Amino acid sequence: MGRIDMNARTYGPVTRIILLAWLPIVLIVLWFVVSAQSTSVFWPPLSTILAKFGDWAASGTLWSSLAYSFGNYFMALILATVVGIGIGTAIGLMPRAGQVLSPYLDFFRTLPIVVFVPIVILTLGVGRGPKVFLIFLACVWPILLNAIEGVRSIQPSVFETARSYRIPLALRIRRVVLPGAAPQIAIGLRLAISIGIVMLVVSEMYGSTEGVGHFILQSGQRFQLAQAWAGTLLIGVIGWLFTALYMFGEHRVLVWTRQDAETRRSGRVSKGDKS
C-alpha cells in the first residue's frame, strides 16, 4: 500500500519575507498603541523613542557609531569563519587529533566569553583590536564545532572513493569535504551571526569611547532611557535583518541539499508503493 508524501511547502521570496516580518510588525504596532499614553520614565512611548532615534541620526553620530561597531563585527566574523572552517575541517579529517583535542574544546567552549571582556580590555587596551578579538572568540566556536561535526558526518565510503581515484588532498577538501560539511557549517555561521551581535554590544560597554554599545551605556548612565531604548531597538532590528538575509542566502546556496533530500524521500516513497 502506498504512502502519502507530505512534502514541505515551498514559498517564493516575497512570501518568505512576509512570513518573517508579520510578527515583528504586529508587535511594533501593539507596542506603539499600548505605550502611547505612558508617562513612565522607564517605559517611554514608542513615538518618543523613535523621535530620539531621529535626533541621533540627524546629529551624525549614529552613522559613525554604526561604521565603527559593524566594522569590528564584520572583521571578526570573517576572521572567525576562516579560522573556524580551517581548523574544524582539519580536526574533522584527523579522528585521532579530534579525540585528543575533544576535552580541551569542550572546556573552552563552555567558558562564558563575557567574563573575558574586562580582562581583555584591561590587558590589550580600549582600541579596536580587543573588541575584534572578543567578537572573534564568541563567533569562532560555533563555526569550528559545527565544521568538525559536518566533516565527521560525511560517509566513510565517500572518502574511500576519493582516495581510490587518487584525488589530491586540496582538491578533495574543496570538492568533497567542504560541500559535504556545508549544511552543518551553515548552522554554525547562523549561530555566530547572532552571538557576534551580542558580543559587539558587550565589548563596547567596557572602556570604549564610540560605537552603538557605548551609546547605549552612556544613555543609561545619564538616565536618558529613551535614547538607550533607541540604541537597543536598533541593535535588535539589525540583528534580525542580518539573520533574515543570511537565511535567504543560505536557502539559495544550499538548494542542492534540499533537492537531494527530496530525491531520497521520493525514492523511499517509490519503494513503499512497490511493496
N, C-alpha and C positions, 0 to 999 in steps of 0.2 A: 504494500500500500504506500502510495506517495505521500510526501510531507509537504506542507506549505512553506515556502521560503519567505520569511518575513524580513525582507531587505530594509535597511535603514533608508530613510528618505534623504534625497539629495536636494539641496536648496541652491538657488542662484546667489550671487554676491549681494544683491540688494536685500534679498530675504534674510540672509545671514546677518547683515548689518542691523536690520530691524529687530531680529531676534536677540541680538546682543544689546541693543540700545534701548529697548522699550522700558525695561525695568528701571535703569538709571533715570530716564526721563520722567517716569511716573513718580519716583522718589523725590526728584528735584521739585516737581510741581507741588507735590504734597508738602514738602518742606517749606516752599515759598508761601503756601496758603496758611499752614499751621503757625509759622513764625511771624506772620505779618504784623500781629498785634503784640509781639513780645517786647517787654521793657527790661528784660534781664540783661545784665552786663555780660554774663557768661554765655548766654544763648541769644546773640543779636539776630535780628531779622535777616533773612537771606538777601533782601534788597540792600541792606546796609553792607553786608559782606561783599556783594558784587560791586557796590559803589567804591568801597575801599580797594578792591581789585583794580577797578578802573583808574583810581588815583595812583596806584602802584605802577600800572602800565604807563600812564601819562608822564610819570616822573622820570622814566627811562631806566630806573634801577632794575625793573623786572627783567628786561632783556639781558642786561649784563649778568644778573644772577643766574638766569637760565643758561646762558652761554658757559659760565664758569662751572655750574653744577653738572650739566649734562656733557660738557667736555670731559670732565673727570669720569663720569659714568660710562660713556662710550669707550674711552681709552681703556678703562679697567675691564669692561665687558669683552672687548676684542682680545685683550691680553689673556683673560681667563678662558676664553673659548679656544685660543691657540694652545695654551698650556694644558688645559683640561682634556681636550681631544687628543693631543700628542701623548701626554703621559698615560692617560686612560687607555688609549689604543695599545701602547707598548706593554702595559701591565696585563691587559686582556690577552695579548698574544703570548705572554710568558706565564703559564699557570703556576710554576714554582715560585717565581718572583711575587705573584699575587698572593700565594699562601704565606710567604714571609712578611709581606707588607700589610696584609689584611688587618692584623691587630692595631698597627700604627694608624692606618687610615680610619679605622673605626674610632680610635681615640681622638684624633684631631677633628674629625667631622662632628663629633658630639660636643666639642667645646663651643660655647656661645661666642661668636665673633665680637659681639657688642662689648664684652668685658675687655677686649684688647684695645678699644678705642682710646681711652685715656693713656694707656701705656704707650701705644704707638705715637700718639700726638706728643707726649712728653719726651719720647726718645728721638723722634725724627723731625719734630717741629710742626709748624702750623701751615706749611705751604701746600701746594697741590700734590706733591709726591705722596705724603702719608695718606691722604684721602683716596687717591687712586689705589694705593696698596690695600687699604681696608676694604674698599669695594671689590677689589680683585679677590681678596681672601674669602669674602662672602659668596662670590659668584663661582669660584673655581670648583668648589666641592661638588655641587650637584652635577656639573658638566663632567667632571672627572669620573665620579662614581657611576653615572649612567653610561659613560663611554665604556667603562670596564664591563658592565653588565651587557651592553649591546654587543661587544665583541664576543663575550662568552656565550651569548645566545645563538650565535651562528652555528649551524650544524657542522659537526666534525667532517662529514662527508664532503662538504664544500671545500674545506682546507685540503683534504686528501686529493680531491680532483685538481685543485690548483697546483699542488706540488707535483702530481703525476704529469702534468703538462709543462712542468719546469718554468712556471711563470715567475719572473723576478719579484723579489720581496716588495720593492717600491711599487711596481705595477699591481701586485696582489693587494697591497694595502689600499691603493687608490681605486681599484676596480671591483674588489671583492669585500674587503673588510669594512671600509667606511660606508659603502652603500648598505651592507647588511646590518651595520650598527646604527644607521641613520635614524630610524624611528625612536630608539632609546635615547640617542644623543639629543634629539629634538625635545624630548621631555625634560632633560637636564637644562637645556637652553631656556625653555619656558619658565622653569623654576628660577633660574639665575636672573632673568629679567626682573621678576618681582622682588627677589631678595636684594638685588643690587639697588633698586629704588629705595628700599628701607634703609640700607646701609649708607646710601648717599645722604639722606637727611640726618641720620645719626652722626655721621662723621663730621658734618658741618656744624654740629651743635657743641663741639669741643674745640676751642681755640681757633675758630675761623673768623675771618673778617668779611666774608662775602659768601654768596650762594643762597639758595632757597631755604635750606635748613637754618642758616644763620638768621635770615629774615624772620622765620617762624619763632626762633628762640628769642630774638631781640623784641619782637612784638609781644610775646608772652611776658617777658620780664618787665616791660614797660606798661603792662596791663592794657595793651591795645589788642583786645581779643578779636575784634572784627578783622584786623589785619592778619592775626595768627590763623583765624579760620580761612581767610582767603588763600594764604600760602598752603595750608593743609589740603584744601579742596583742589588747588592747582596740582599738587603732587598726586592726589588720587586720580584726577582726570587724566594726567599724563601717563600714569602707570596703567590705567585701563586702556588708554589708546595704544600704548606700546604692545600690550598683551594682545589686543584685538588685531593689530597689524601683523604681529608675529604669527598668530594663529591663521590668519588669511594666507600669509606667505608659506607657512608650513603646509597648509592644505594644498597649495598649488605645487610645491616642490615634491612632496611625498605622495602625490596622487597615485603613483605606481604601487605603493604598498596596499592601498585600498583595492586596486584592481586585482592584485594577486590574491588578496583575501576573498574577494568576490568570486574569483575563478575557482579557488579551493572549495568555497562554500557551494558553488553550483555543481562542482564535481561530486561532493558528498551527497547532494540532493539527488543527482542523477543515479548514483549507486543505490540510494534508498528507493527510488522509483522502480529500478530493475528488480529489487528484492520484493 
